[in-house]
Amino acid sequence: MRTVGLALVLASLMAGNAMAQPKWAIVVHGGAGVIARAHLTPEQEAAYRAAMTRVIQAGGEVLAGGGSALDAIETAIGLLEDDPLFNSGRGAVFTAEGRNELDASIMDGATLKAGAVAGVTRTRHPISLARAVMEKSPHVMLMGAGADTFSHETGLEQVEPAYFYTERRWRSLEQFLTQNNLPIPARPEGAAAPDAAAGLAHDEGKYGTVGVVALDQAGHVAAGTSTGGTTGKRWGRVGDSPIIGAGNYASDASCAVSATGTGEYFIRLTVAREVCALVEHRGLSLQAAADEVIQQKLTALGGDGGVIAVAPDGQMAWSYNTSGMYRARLADGEPLSVGIYKDEP
């Protein structure tokens, strides 16, 4: 009887654990950097929390309705690309030549298929273009004018370059160029539109990115990342965001990761793939893997930034070595969590 009783208890515990695993989960970041309580006004803080809440709830609705992780990511990042609070799409930083050159990538953990674009200038939603590269071309990465041509040919929404203009990013460029004794270019033609984020947007530093990782009800994970790059970038510089394995990676065998930070370091460490490798090959928990890469390896190399991650079993994690990171997570049966500062869970 004791054996039977023990078996029933174990079975009950196992059933409870199975029930505790969420059917779906999503984690969002809006960039890491110099983000401290003393730097944000109450109005700014409220604006960022509201934006992160709106974005993650939109992605969560896709997953709750049975949509794929890829669909949730495209939906959520598309909203971030439209929000001038963030360094992606409208609100992206400028190059030294006064252009907005946008990068994005997306990866499907079920198939290991991936798509990425770099230096695009006319596609409203670079994340949608990255997905089109993955699904409608034989390639993984397209760049520059060719990527914009492919975007037009596949029917994605096109905009004039001035669509991405925001006054605060232009002023950041002017300041950067002045400090570095570089010439200030003419403002982009048609850039007279008012800045929708004026007074609310916060400059997170030279770097900024947005990203989403998701687990869908079919048990598949995916990751997406989008950015405008770095203020004053020159010579066609490309960071980690469109580099599969560095700023983005997803595999159902381990996890999905999206990164944000100083891209050159993330490329050298293949940060996103390294987190997944620690989960897959060393059996680390998702949080332990993220912390080892960010708090130890990235920090030791002198890099700064962070990651968000989700695993097929519903684990969610984030880790960053900066003063703050705009972040949110949501899962089936679990409450919404939104954070900005280091002292928040």
Solvent accessible surface area in square Angstrom, and as a share of the most:
residue,aa,sasa,rsa
1,M,198,0.88
2,R,224,0.82
3,T,108,0.63
4,V,88,0.51
5,G,30,0.29
6,L,108,0.54
7,A,54,0.42
8,L,120,0.59
9,V,82,0.47
10,L,91,0.45
11,A,55,0.43
12,S,72,0.47
13,L,108,0.54
14,M,135,0.60
15,A,52,0.40
16,G,37,0.35
17,N,106,0.55
18,A,71,0.55
19,M,165,0.74
20,A,74,0.58
21,Q,88,0.39
22,P,13,0.08
23,K,135,0.57
24,W,24,0.09
25,A,0,0.00
26,I,0,0.00
27,V,0,0.00
28,V,0,0.00
29,H,0,0.00
30,G,5,0.05
31,G,0,0.00
32,A,4,0.03
33,G,11,0.10
34,V,89,0.51
35,I,0,0.00
36,A,30,0.23
37,R,124,0.45
38,A,100,0.77
39,H,92,0.41
40,L,14,0.07
41,T,66,0.39
42,P,106,0.67
43,E,108,0.49
44,Q,22,0.10
45,E,43,0.19
46,A,60,0.47
47,A,19,0.15
48,Y,1,0.00
49,R,58,0.21
50,A,61,0.47
51,A,5,0.04
52,M,0,0.00
53,T,36,0.21
54,R,113,0.41
55,V,0,0.00
56,I,0,0.00
57,Q,84,0.37
58,A,23,0.18
59,G,0,0.00
60,G,3,0.03
61,E,129,0.58
62,V,37,0.21
63,L,0,0.00
64,A,57,0.44
65,G,69,0.67
66,G,52,0.50
67,G,19,0.18
68,S,41,0.27
69,A,3,0.02
70,L,20,0.10
71,D,55,0.29
72,A,0,0.00
73,I,0,0.00
74,E,47,0.21
75,T,53,0.31
76,A,0,0.00
77,I,0,0.00
78,G,10,0.10
79,L,52,0.26
80,L,0,0.00
81,E,0,0.00
82,D,41,0.21
83,D,15,0.08
84,P,17,0.11
85,L,15,0.07
86,F,3,0.01
87,N,2,0.01
88,S,0,0.00
89,G,1,0.01
90,R,77,0.28
91,G,0,0.00
92,A,0,0.00
93,V,2,0.01
94,F,0,0.00
95,T,3,0.01
96,A,13,0.10
97,E,101,0.45
98,G,7,0.07
99,R,118,0.43
100,N,12,0.06
101,E,29,0.13
102,L,1,0.00
103,D,2,0.01
104,A,0,0.00
105,S,0,0.00
106,I,0,0.00
107,M,7,0.03
108,D,22,0.11
109,G,3,0.03
110,A,47,0.36
111,T,74,0.43
112,L,96,0.48
113,K,123,0.52
114,A,9,0.07
115,G,0,0.00
116,A,0,0.00
117,V,0,0.00
118,A,3,0.02
119,G,16,0.16
120,V,0,0.00
121,T,18,0.10
122,R,99,0.36
123,T,1,0.01
124,R,66,0.24
125,H,41,0.18
126,P,0,0.00
127,I,1,0.00
128,S,17,0.11
129,L,0,0.00
130,A,0,0.00
131,R,39,0.14
132,A,6,0.05
133,V,0,0.00
134,M,18,0.08
135,E,93,0.42
136,K,131,0.56
137,S,23,0.15
138,P,124,0.78
139,H,99,0.44
140,V,77,0.44
141,M,76,0.34
142,L,37,0.18
143,M,137,0.61
144,G,19,0.18
145,A,83,0.65
146,G,46,0.44
147,A,0,0.00
148,D,16,0.08
149,T,72,0.42
150,F,31,0.13
151,S,0,0.00
152,H,123,0.55
153,E,129,0.58
154,T,38,0.22
155,G,65,0.63
156,L,43,0.22
157,E,89,0.40
158,Q,62,0.28
159,V,23,0.13
160,E,116,0.52
161,P,53,0.33
162,A,20,0.16
163,Y,46,0.18
164,F,0,0.00
165,Y,15,0.06
166,T,4,0.02
167,E,40,0.18
168,R,40,0.15
169,R,3,0.01
170,W,1,0.00
171,R,152,0.55
172,S,25,0.16
173,L,0,0.00
174,E,49,0.22
175,Q,111,0.49
176,F,41,0.17
177,L,0,0.00
178,T,88,0.51
179,Q,123,0.55
180,N,71,0.36
181,N,139,0.71
182,L,41,0.21
183,P,112,0.70
184,I,85,0.43
185,P,37,0.23
186,A,90,0.70
187,R,117,0.43
188,P,31,0.19
189,E,169,0.76
190,G,61,0.59
191,A,15,0.12
192,A,101,0.78
193,A,56,0.43
194,P,126,0.79
195,D,22,0.11
196,A,88,0.69
197,A,3,0.03
198,A,71,0.55
199,G,72,0.69
200,L,66,0.33
201,A,14,0.11
202,H,19,0.08
203,D,71,0.37
204,E,9,0.04
205,G,28,0.27
206,K,91,0.39
207,Y,54,0.21
208,G,4,0.03
209,T,7,0.04
210,V,0,0.00
211,G,0,0.00
212,V,0,0.00
213,V,0,0.00
214,A,0,0.00
215,L,3,0.01
216,D,7,0.04
217,Q,83,0.37
218,A,75,0.58
219,G,31,0.30
220,H,71,0.32
221,V,0,0.00
222,A,1,0.01
223,A,0,0.00
224,G,0,0.00
225,T,0,0.00
226,S,0,0.00
227,T,7,0.04
228,G,0,0.00
229,G,5,0.04
230,T,8,0.05
231,T,11,0.07
232,G,3,0.03
233,K,14,0.06
234,R,84,0.31
235,W,213,0.75
236,G,55,0.53
237,R,53,0.19
238,V,55,0.31
239,G,4,0.04
240,D,7,0.04
241,S,4,0.02
242,P,0,0.00
243,I,54,0.28
244,I,49,0.25
245,G,7,0.06
246,A,1,0.01
247,G,0,0.00
248,N,0,0.00
249,Y,27,0.10
250,A,0,0.00
251,S,11,0.07
252,D,43,0.22
253,A,67,0.52
254,S,4,0.03
255,C,0,0.00
256,A,0,0.00
257,V,0,0.00
258,S,0,0.00
259,A,0,0.00
260,T,1,0.00
261,G,9,0.09
262,T,14,0.08
263,G,1,0.01
264,E,72,0.32
265,Y,54,0.21
266,F,0,0.00
267,I,61,0.31
268,R,153,0.56
269,L,41,0.20
270,T,64,0.37
271,V,0,0.00
272,A,0,0.00
273,R,75,0.27
274,E,46,0.20
275,V,0,0.00
276,C,0,0.00
277,A,23,0.18
278,L,10,0.05
279,V,25,0.14
280,E,72,0.32
281,H,127,0.57
282,R,142,0.52
283,G,62,0.59
284,L,35,0.17
285,S,56,0.36
286,L,1,0.00
287,Q,71,0.32
288,A,44,0.34
289,A,0,0.00
290,A,0,0.00
291,D,47,0.24
292,E,26,0.12
293,V,0,0.00
294,I,0,0.00
295,Q,75,0.33
296,Q,112,0.50
297,K,68,0.29
298,L,0,0.00
299,T,68,0.39
300,A,92,0.71
301,L,69,0.34
302,G,53,0.51
303,G,5,0.05
304,D,60,0.31
305,G,0,0.00
306,G,0,0.00
307,V,0,0.00
308,I,0,0.00
309,A,0,0.00
310,V,0,0.00
311,A,3,0.02
312,P,37,0.23
313,D,67,0.35
314,G,7,0.07
315,Q,65,0.29
316,M,34,0.15
317,A,0,0.00
318,W,22,0.08
319,S,4,0.03
320,Y,13,0.05
321,N,41,0.21
322,T,18,0.10
323,S,49,0.32
324,G,0,0.00
325,M,0,0.00
326,Y,3,0.01
327,R,1,0.00
328,A,0,0.00
329,R,63,0.23
330,L,28,0.14
331,A,2,0.02
332,D,47,0.25
333,G,85,0.82
334,E,71,0.32
335,P,118,0.74
336,L,62,0.31
337,S,30,0.20
338,V,33,0.19
339,G,1,0.01
340,I,0,0.00
341,Y,6,0.02
342,K,107,0.45
343,D,105,0.55
344,E,35,0.16
345,P,124,0.78
